[in-house]
Amino acid sequence: MANFMFVSLFALAVAVNAEAQCSNDQCSNEPDATSLLQTSATEVISSHASDFESTNDDAQNEPPPPPKDVAQKVCEAQCANTVCNTWAQSPNTGSHQMLSCMHTCHMRIAGEPQATCTAKCNRNGGSGCSLTSHGFTAHMCGVCSNWHSSSQAQHQSFLSNQDCMKGCHVQTPCEEQCADTACKDPSVGSNQQLSCAQTCQMRMAGQAPDTCKAQCNRNGGSGCHLTAHGFTATMCGDCADWPASTQVQKESFHHNKDCEKGCQVGELSSCQKQCAGTVCQDPAMGLNQQVSCMQACEMRVRGEGKVECGYRCARNGQSGCSLTVQGFTAQMCGMCPEYQAASQAVRQGFHTNEDCRKGCDVDVAPPAAPRIAGR
């Protein structure tokens, strides 16, 4: 507060001095005087900007950019069993002047289309040490930390550019997030509105969710371009997939729901939040013929009642391999990858059906009340 008062008084003093300058015929007219007053005060305030504390609670509490593990999880899964696939080291280190799976996976997530990505894979030991695509630079004249421990087959896959092609064929977080929307190509938009693919690209570039969603209130007169975090969304073209899109998809786009969906990439779903710390995080796979937390939660969000869901938790290793509820089929005769590394307490939560009951307890928004004709 003391700093604020000091700077305010100092700004006033400068403004008075500016007025005095004008009274000495240094300003030729009234607009010149106003301009000098505004410029002088602005310079003082700007030079002491650090002395002011922000009172914008929304700005202070805005969620951080999407976690890096959104991209990390996708690329580590795609590039498992390849060389030069250490996330912490890649993309700073590559080898043989050739693109690794991790390199091209990075490019794809940065916005490189699959077709142009694969075209970059025709490389050899004389192709050059670096390559930049969509703001990402792949370095390829170092030594990968896992090169010497890799098998001959892995070396061959890298040297024949198969690893490069594999990275290009990754399904990116944005492709998954926006799979059922229109205008899937982020380089082309329509009707001066942001598509799911475009806002998702902004999020992956580092834009915070609330900032992203604040941009979605757009219509056919909102402007053709918008730049955020180095990505420019162009919105006055024709989306190639628009004619084949369904009416539902088109309405979702025009109502800006697609825009908001793209902003949600990387956010945890209600089931992921509810079932954090349990085994079998992928609802598509379960084990021991028992319902996991994620599977029970999936049933609930699709419309199953909490009580009815709870009844389905009374299961054991002889209860059957599958169960279909509200259009969702829980498969329960597989192996969950995180089970082996889970603690005894976490495993116990699954085998006693506590995890299933936890999934059933998720808070689900009640269905909208039916509209009554004439109201």
C-alpha positions in Angstrom: 0.0 0.0 0.0 2.8 2.3 0.9 4.4 1.7 -2.5 1.1 2.3 -4.2 0.7 5.7 -2.5 4.3 6.7 -3.3 4.0 5.8 -7.0 0.6 7.5 -7.2 2.0 10.8 -5.7 5.1 10.5 -7.9 2.9 10.1 -11.0 0.8 13.1 -10.0 4.0 15.2 -9.6 5.2 14.2 -13.0 1.8 15.0 -14.5 2.0 18.5 -12.9 5.4 18.9 -14.3 4.1 17.9 -17.7 1.4 20.6 -17.4 4.0 23.1 -16.5 5.9 22.2 -19.7 2.8 22.8 -21.7 2.3 26.2 -20.0 5.7 27.1 -21.2 4.5 26.6 -24.8 6.0 23.1 -25.1 2.6 21.8 -26.2 1.1 23.4 -29.2 -2.5 22.4 -28.5 -4.8 20.7 -26.0 -4.4 17.2 -27.5 -0.7 17.5 -27.2 -1.1 18.4 -23.5 -3.4 15.4 -22.9 -1.0 13.1 -24.7 2.0 14.4 -22.6 0.1 13.9 -19.4 -1.0 10.4 -20.3 2.5 9.4 -21.5 4.2 10.7 -18.4 1.9 9.0 -15.9 2.0 5.7 -17.9 5.8 5.7 -17.9 5.8 6.1 -14.1 3.3 3.4 -13.4 4.9 1.0 -15.9 8.4 1.5 -14.3 6.9 0.5 -10.9 4.6 -2.2 -12.1 6.3 -4.7 -9.7 5.2 -2.6 -6.8 1.5 -3.4 -7.5 -0.2 -6.6 -6.3 -2.8 -8.1 -8.6 -6.3 -8.2 -7.2 -7.6 -10.4 -10.0 -8.4 -13.6 -8.1 -9.3 -15.4 -11.4 -5.9 -14.7 -12.8 -4.1 -15.8 -9.6 -6.2 -19.0 -9.4 -6.2 -19.9 -13.1 -5.2 -23.6 -13.6 -1.8 -24.2 -15.0 -1.1 -25.3 -18.6 -1.8 -29.0 -19.4 0.6 -31.3 -17.6 3.5 -32.6 -19.7 2.5 -36.1 -18.9 -0.4 -35.8 -21.3 2.0 -35.9 -24.2 4.5 -38.1 -22.3 2.1 -40.9 -21.7 1.0 -41.0 -25.3 4.6 -41.0 -26.8 6.0 -43.4 -24.2 3.3 -45.9 -25.1 3.7 -45.4 -28.8 7.5 -45.7 -28.7 7.9 -48.5 -26.2 10.7 -50.9 -27.2 12.4 -48.5 -29.6 15.8 -46.8 -29.2 16.2 -43.2 -28.3 12.9 -43.2 -26.4 13.9 -41.7 -23.1 11.4 -38.9 -22.5 13.7 -36.9 -20.2 16.5 -37.0 -22.8 14.5 -36.7 -26.0 14.2 -34.6 -28.0 17.6 -33.1 -27.1 19.5 -36.2 -28.1 19.1 -38.3 -31.2 21.5 -40.4 -33.3 22.8 -41.2 -36.8 21.1 -38.1 -38.3 17.8 -40.0 -38.3 14.5 -39.4 -36.6 13.5 -41.5 -33.7 10.0 -42.6 -32.8 10.1 -40.1 -30.0 11.1 -37.3 -32.4 8.2 -37.8 -34.8 5.8 -38.4 -31.9 6.8 -35.0 -30.6 6.3 -33.4 -34.0 2.8 -34.9 -34.3 1.7 -33.6 -31.0 3.1 -30.2 -31.9 0.8 -30.2 -34.9 2.5 -32.0 -37.7 0.0 -33.9 -39.9 0.6 -37.6 -40.3 1.2 -37.4 -44.1 3.9 -34.7 -43.9 5.4 -36.4 -40.9 6.0 -39.7 -42.7 7.5 -37.8 -45.7 10.3 -36.7 -43.3 11.3 -40.2 -42.5 13.4 -40.9 -45.6 16.7 -40.2 -43.9 20.2 -41.7 -43.6 23.5 -40.8 -41.9 24.1 -37.8 -44.2 20.7 -36.1 -43.8 21.7 -33.5 -41.3 21.9 -33.0 -37.6 18.7 -31.2 -36.9 15.1 -30.7 -38.2 12.5 -28.2 -37.0 8.8 -28.8 -37.4 6.0 -26.8 -35.8 8.3 -25.2 -33.3 9.9 -28.5 -32.3 13.5 -29.2 -33.2 14.8 -32.8 -33.4 18.6 -33.1 -32.7 20.1 -36.2 -34.3 23.9 -36.1 -34.0 24.3 -37.4 -30.4 24.3 -40.7 -28.7 21.1 -42.1 -27.2 21.4 -43.4 -23.7 19.8 -46.7 -24.5 21.5 -47.4 -27.8 24.2 -49.7 -26.5 21.8 -51.7 -24.4 19.3 -52.1 -27.3 19.0 -55.3 -29.4 20.1 -55.7 -32.9 16.4 -55.8 -34.0 15.8 -52.5 -32.3 18.9 -51.0 -34.0 17.6 -52.2 -37.4 14.1 -50.8 -36.8 15.7 -47.4 -36.1 18.2 -47.5 -39.0 15.5 -48.5 -41.5 13.3 -45.6 -40.4 10.6 -47.9 -39.1 10.8 -46.1 -35.7 10.3 -42.8 -37.4 7.2 -44.0 -39.2 5.9 -45.5 -35.9 6.0 -42.1 -34.2 4.2 -40.5 -37.1 1.3 -42.9 -36.7 0.6 -42.0 -33.1 -3.0 -40.9 -32.2 -2.3 -37.6 -30.6 -4.2 -36.3 -27.6 -6.1 -33.9 -29.8 -7.0 -36.5 -32.4 -8.5 -38.6 -29.6 -10.2 -35.6 -27.9 -11.8 -34.4 -31.1 -12.5 -37.7 -32.8 -16.2 -37.1 -33.1 -16.2 -33.5 -34.0 -16.2 -31.5 -37.3 -13.2 -29.6 -38.7 -10.6 -32.0 -37.5 -7.7 -30.3 -39.3 -6.5 -27.5 -37.0 -5.0 -25.6 -39.9 -8.5 -24.9 -41.4 -11.5 -23.6 -39.6 -14.9 -22.2 -40.6 -17.6 -19.6 -39.8 -15.1 -17.6 -37.7 -15.5 -20.1 -34.8 -12.9 -22.2 -33.1 -13.0 -25.9 -33.6 -12.1 -28.6 -31.1 -8.9 -29.3 -32.9 -7.8 -25.7 -32.8 -8.5 -25.0 -29.1 -6.9 -28.4 -28.3 -3.8 -27.3 -30.2 -3.7 -24.1 -28.1 -4.0 -26.1 -24.9 -1.2 -28.4 -25.9 0.9 -25.4 -26.7 0.5 -24.2 -23.1 -2.7 -22.2 -22.8 -4.6 -22.5 -19.5 -8.1 -24.1 -19.6 -10.0 -21.1 -18.4 -8.2 -18.8 -20.8 -9.0 -21.2 -23.6 -12.7 -21.5 -22.7 -13.0 -17.7 -22.5 -12.3 -17.5 -26.2 -15.2 -19.8 -27.2 -18.0 -17.2 -27.2 -17.8 -16.7 -31.0 -20.1 -16.4 -34.0 -19.9 -15.7 -37.7 -18.8 -12.2 -37.1 -16.0 -12.8 -34.6 -13.0 -12.6 -37.0 -11.0 -14.9 -39.1 -7.8 -15.3 -37.1 -6.8 -15.8 -33.5 -3.3 -16.5 -32.2 -2.5 -18.1 -28.8 0.8 -19.4 -27.6 2.3 -19.3 -31.1 -0.6 -21.2 -32.8 -2.8 -19.2 -35.2 -6.3 -20.5 -35.7 -7.7 -19.6 -39.2 -11.5 -19.7 -39.2 -12.7 -18.4 -42.6 -12.1 -21.4 -44.7 -14.0 -24.6 -45.6 -13.4 -27.7 -43.5 -12.8 -30.8 -45.7 -14.9 -33.0 -43.4 -17.8 -30.6 -43.1 -20.1 -32.1 -45.8 -19.7 -35.6 -44.3 -20.3 -34.4 -40.7 -23.6 -35.2 -39.1 -26.2 -32.6 -38.1 -25.4 -33.2 -34.5 -21.7 -32.6 -35.1 -22.5 -29.4 -37.0 -24.7 -28.1 -34.2 -22.0 -28.9 -31.6 -19.6 -26.8 -33.6 -22.0 -23.9 -34.1 -22.9 -23.8 -30.4 -19.2 -23.6 -29.5 -19.4 -27.0 -27.7 -16.5 -28.2 -29.8 -14.4 -25.2 -28.8 -14.9 -26.0 -25.1 -14.2 -29.7 -25.7 -10.8 -28.9 -27.1 -10.0 -26.8 -24.1 -10.7 -29.7 -21.8 -7.9 -31.9 -23.2 -5.7 -33.1 -20.4 -8.3 -32.5 -17.7 -9.2 -35.5 -15.5 -12.6 -37.0 -16.0 -14.9 -37.4 -13.0 -14.1 -41.1 -13.0 -10.4 -40.5 -13.1 -10.7 -38.3 -10.1 -13.0 -40.7 -8.3 -10.8 -43.7 -8.9 -7.4 -42.2 -8.4 -5.1 -44.7 -6.6 -7.0 -47.8 -7.6 -5.9 -50.5 -10.0 -7.3 -51.1 -13.5 -7.4 -47.4 -14.6 -8.5 -48.4 -18.1 -12.2 -49.2 -18.0 -11.8 -51.4 -21.1 -9.9 -54.0 -19.1 -10.4 -55.7 -15.7 -9.3 -58.8 -14.0 -10.4 -61.7 -11.7 -14.0 -61.4 -12.9 -14.6 -58.4 -10.6 -15.7 -54.8 -11.5 -13.1 -52.2 -11.1 -13.7 -48.7 -9.8 -13.3 -47.2 -13.3 -15.8 -49.8 -14.7 -18.4 -49.1 -12.0 -17.9 -45.4 -12.5 -18.4 -45.8 -16.2 -21.7 -47.5 -15.6 -22.8 -44.7 -13.3 -22.0 -41.8 -15.7 -23.9 -43.7 -18.5 -27.1 -43.7 -16.3 -26.9 -46.6 -13.9 -28.4 -45.7 -10.5 -26.1 -45.7 -7.4 -28.0 -48.5 -5.6 -28.3 -50.7 -8.7 -24.6 -50.2 -9.4 -23.7 -51.2 -5.8 -25.6 -54.5 -6.2 -23.3 -55.4 -9.1 -20.3 -55.2 -6.9 -20.9 -58.5 -5.1 -18.5 -60.5 -7.3 -15.7 -62.9 -7.0 -13.3 -64.9 -9.2 -16.2 -67.1 -10.5 -18.7 -64.4 -11.4 -18.1 -64.2 -15.2 -15.8 -62.5 -17.6 -18.1 -59.7 -18.8 -21.0 -57.5 -17.8 -23.0 -55.1 -19.9 -24.8 -52.2 -18.3 -26.2 -49.1 -20.0 -24.5 -50.0 -23.2 -21.1 -50.3 -21.6 -19.4 -53.8 -21.4 -17.0 -54.4 -18.6 -14.4 -57.0 -19.5 -13.0 -58.7 -16.4 -10.8 -61.7 -17.5 -7.6 -59.8 -18.5 -4.6 -58.3 -16.7 -4.3 -54.7 -15.6 -0.8 -53.4 -16.2 -0.5 -51.5 -12.9 -1.6 -54.5 -10.8 1.8 -56.0 -10.3 3.3 -52.8 -9.0 0.4 -52.0 -6.7 0.7 -52.3 -3.0 -1.0 -55.0 -1.0 -3.5 -52.5 0.4 -4.4 -51.3 -3.1 -4.9 -54.9 -4.3 -7.0 -55.6 -1.3 -9.3 -52.7 -2.1 -9.9 -54.3 -5.5 -10.5 -57.9 -4.3 -12.9 -56.9 -1.5 -15.0 -55.0 -4.0 -14.3 -51.7 -2.2 -13.0 -50.3 -5.5 -16.3 -51.2 -7.3 -18.4 -49.5 -4.6 -16.1 -46.4 -4.8 -16.9 -46.2 -8.5 -20.6 -46.4 -7.8 -20.3 -43.5 -5.3 -19.2 -41.0 -7.9 -21.3 -37.8 -8.0 -23.3 -37.8 -11.3 -25.3 -34.8 -12.4 -29.0 -35.6 -12.3 -30.7 -35.9 -15.7 -32.4 -32.8 -17.0 -36.1 -32.6 -16.2 -38.4 -33.4 -19.2 -39.8 -30.4 -21.0 -43.6 -30.1 -20.7 -45.4 -29.1 -23.8 -46.5 -25.5 -23.8 -44.0 -24.3 -21.2 
